[in-house]
Amino acid sequence: MKYGIIGTGWIAESFIEGVRLKTGSEISAVYSRSEQRGAAFALKNGVRRSFTDIEEFLSGDIDAVYIASPNICHFEQSRLALEAGKHVICEKPVTVTPEEYTACKRLADEKHLIYLEAIMYMHTPSREILKETLPRIGRITSAHFDFSQLSSKYPAYLRGENPNIFNPAMATGGLMDLGIYCVYPAVDLFGIPSKITADAVFLDSGADCSGVFSFNYGDKLVTSTYSKTGQDHSGSDIYGDNGSIHIESISKLINASVTDNEGNSYPLLPDIPKGEIMGFEAAEFEEFIRCPESEKYALSCKRSLEVSKIMREIRSLANIHFPGEKRNA
């Protein structure tokens, strides 16, 4: 299979590494609005062709497109790729709104194509290990998920620049970039909450830099925190009446351990390099292309829509808004 890449950031490089580690597929083209960035990316990553015209890029012999552009571009670029007959794997959040996701998924189904959100949590084998281990800690009473990672773009913001990640016009910010990694495990492990509360702190640019949200399930409370202007070193935890599970990275599901009520700890999940984790995404994407009736593909699509709806509710509760979008009264 031949991939075309949209985007020239480090995440696209990690995806290319993953494809080469886990599949036999080829990275044959890259699209960038900047001819210089596209050519440099192609040369660095061994990609044969670079394009600045997206229609020309999509008219080539690529079979699938990986999208790693700013969030605001995801819907339109996904739509164009699907209309061109290409399978699409798009970085999280797959679209800004659930309506956009539904429209693209419908188009993919009509054209017998795969449309997948690239979210590490759903596609790493560690997910199944975690789910199988939960009964060991008894009845779950609470959990706390955190993804606080000091942005490499924060110094530029402090110098007066406006990087995409801190620009609401790009439909991004802390929740969309990091908080989504806390939403996914909560929904996947515990279901749709009966009540959601949320709040956020904002930069002068209007972007949320950090925030908190809680999911009430009646019998348990799951709280989550995220930040792009501070660095976490304590990880995430799930608490049960027979023990607890500690997870160093909730986004990658690595370096996890189980501790019983006597204080005995046992390793659960190992460290896995980022490229390899992204390779799991690519491998499942290609498996879904071969087997579109896969139950795992149906579940992945269901989770994407559920998470998109919850993300919008969190944004509304926390007053996180993007230019041009409708606000609830």
N, C-alpha and C positions, 0 to 999 in steps of 0.2 A: 504494500500500500504506500501511496505517496501523500505526504502531508504538505500543506501550505501553512505558514505561520504568519499571523497578524500580530505585530508588536515586536519590539526589539529590546525589551528590558531583561533583567536577570531571571525573571520567572519563565520567560520563553526559553532562555538558555537551559534552565533546569528541566523543562519539559523535553527539550531535544535530547538532553542527557538520558532522561528516563526512557524515551522511545528507543534509543540505541541500546540501553541496558536490557530492556524487557521484551522488545519486539524486533522483528527483522525489517521494519519499515524504513522508508527513505524520507528525509526532509529535503524537499526539492525546490521550495520557493519561499520567499518572505516578502511581506508587504509592509511598507512604511511610508508615511507621508513625506519623510525626509529621504531624498536620494542618498545623501551622505551616510546617514545612520543605517539605512537598509543595506547599502553596499558593505559597510564596515561589519555589520552583524553577519551578513552572508559569508564574508571572508573568514571571520573569526570562527564560525561554527560549521564551516564546510558545506554551506548551502549553495546550490548551483546558480540560482537566479534570484534577483531582487526586483521588486516592482514598486512604483509610486502610483499606479493607476489600478484601483481595486477591481474594476471590471476586467481589465487585461489579466490581472493576477488570477481571478476566478475562472477565466475562460481557458486556462491551461489544463494540463493533464493530471492535476492533483485530484485525489479521491476524497480527502478530508481536510478540514481547516481547524487549526487550533487558534483561538482568539484570546489574546492577552493585552488588549488595548484598555484605555480608560473605561470605567463602567458605563458612562454615558453613550459610548459607541457600541456596546454589546448587542443591543436589540437590532439596530439597523445593519450591522455587519453580519450578525447571525442570519437575519432575514435574507440579505443579499446572497450569502453563501448557500443557504438552503434552496433559494430560488434557482441558483446555478447548478443544483444537483449534487452538492457536496455534503457529506456528513460533517457535523459540527461538534467540537468539544470546546466549551467556552469557560474561561476562568470565572470563579465566583466573584460577586453574585452574578449568576448567569444573565439576569436582566434586572432592571431597577424595580419593576413592578410585576406583580403576578399576572396582570393582563398581558403584558409583553411576553412573559414566559408562555402563557397559554396560546398566544397567537403563533409563536415560533414552533411550539410543540405540535400544534395542529397542522402547520405547514409541513413539518418534517414527516408526520404520519401520512399526509396526503401524497408525499413524494417517496414514501418508503425509505426514509433516511433516519439516521440516529442523531438525536440532539441531546447532548449530555453536559451537565455542569461539572466542571473540573474542581472537585472539592476533595481534598486528601482524605478527610475522615471517612467518607463513604466507600473508598476503594482500597484502603489498606487492609491486609489480612488481620491486623491488630484489632480492627473493629469487632470481628467475630469472636476473637479471644476475650475481649472485654465483656461482650454480651454474655458469653458462656460462663464467665467468672462471677458475674453479679450475684447469683444465688449463694455463693460462698460467704458473702458478708451479711446474709440474712435479709430482713425487711429493710428496704431503703427508707431512711428518715429524712435525709437532706443531702444536698450536693452543692459544691461551689466550683464553678469553672472560671478560669481567668486566662486571658490572652492579652498581656500588656508587654508591648515590645517597642522600645524607643526607636522612632523612625530615623533612618539614615538621612531623610529629607528635612528633618526638624532644624538642623543648623541653617540650612538654606532659607527656611521660613523665618527664622530669627534674624537673618540678614536683610529681610525685607522682600525676599522673593516669594513667589506663590506657586509652589510645586503642585502638580495635579492632585496628589493625595490629600492636600489641605485646601483644595479648591472646590467648594460646593457645586460649581458649574459643571464639574466632572462627575457629579452624583457619587461622591465618595466621602471619606472621613473615617473616623475610628470604628464606628459600628459596621459599616459596609466592608471595611477592609479586614478587621480583626474580630469584631463582635459576632459575626456570622459563624465563626468557628466554635463559639460557645452555644449558639442556638442549635446547631446541627446535632450534637450529642444529646442535648436535653430532649429534643423532639424524637430522635431515633431510639433513645433508651427508655423514655418515660411517656411519650405521646404528646398530644396537644394539651396545653395547660388550660385550666378553667378560668384563671385570672392572670393578667400580666400587669406589672408595674415597671416603670422605667424613668430614668433621668440621665442627663448628660451635661458635660461642661464643654464650652465652646471657645475657639480661638477667635481673634478679631476678624479673620477671613470669613467666619460663619460656619466653619467646619467643626464638627464635634471631635474633640481630641481625646476624650475619655468619657466613660459612662458606666451605668449599672442598670441591670434589669433583673427582675425576679419572676419566676413561673410558679404559680400555686397550683398544686395537683390535689389539694384536699388532704391527702395523707403525707405529703412531702412538699418541701419548698426548695426549689433550685435557684440559686442566685448566681449571677455572672457579672464579671467586671472586665473592662478592656481599657487600654490606653495606648496611644501612639506617642505620648510625651513622657512616658515613664517605663521602667524596665522591671518586670516581675522576675523573681528568683525562687518563688515558693510553689508554683505549679497549681494543680487542680486536685480536688478530692471528692470522693463519693462515700457517704457514711451510711452504714447499716448497723443493725443491733447485734451483729456477730463480728463486726470488723469494719475496715475501711480500705479503699483503693486510692492510692496516690498516683497521679499522672504528671510527669514533668512537663510535657507539651501536649495540650489538648488539641492543637491543630494537626500535629503529626502522629499523635498517639504513640509516644516513645517513652522509654525509661519509666515504666510503671511498676508498682509493687503492691502487694496485699499485706495488710497487718491485721492480725486477729486481736481479740479482746485481751489477750495475755501479753500483747506487745511483740509477738513473734512476727517478723516480716519475711515475705517470700517474693522473689522477683517474678514479674508477670509479663512485661513487654520490654524488649531490648531497644537499644538505640539503632536507628536505621537512617542511612544518609538520605538527604532531601531528594537527590536525583532518583534514587531507587524508589522512594515513595511515589514520586510523580510517574515513575515507570509503571506502577500498579494501576494508576489512572489510565494510562495509554493502553495497557494490556486489556483492561476491562472494556474500554471503549471499542477496541478492535474485536473483542469477543461479542459485544452487543451487535456490531455490524454483521458478524457471521451468524448470530442467533438473535434476531430482533425480538423474538417472542420470549426472551429470557425473563424470568421472574425478577431477577436482580435489576434488570433495566427498568422494568415497570416500577419497582420499589424506588429506584433512584429518582425517577421522574416524579413520583408521588411526593418524595421528600423535598425535592426542589420547589414544588408548588407550595407545600405546607410551610417551608421555611420562608419563602418569599412573602407569603401572607403575614406571617408572624413578624418578619423584619419590618414590614410596612406599619404594623400596629405599634411596634417599639418606637419607630421613628415618629409616629404621630404622638404617642405619649410623652416622648422626650423632646418634642418640638424640634426635631431634625428635619429640615426641609431643603429641597433643591429648587433652583430657579425654574419657574414654569410649571411646576406640578401643582395639582389641586390640593387644597388643605381642607381637612375636616372642619366643619363649623363648630 
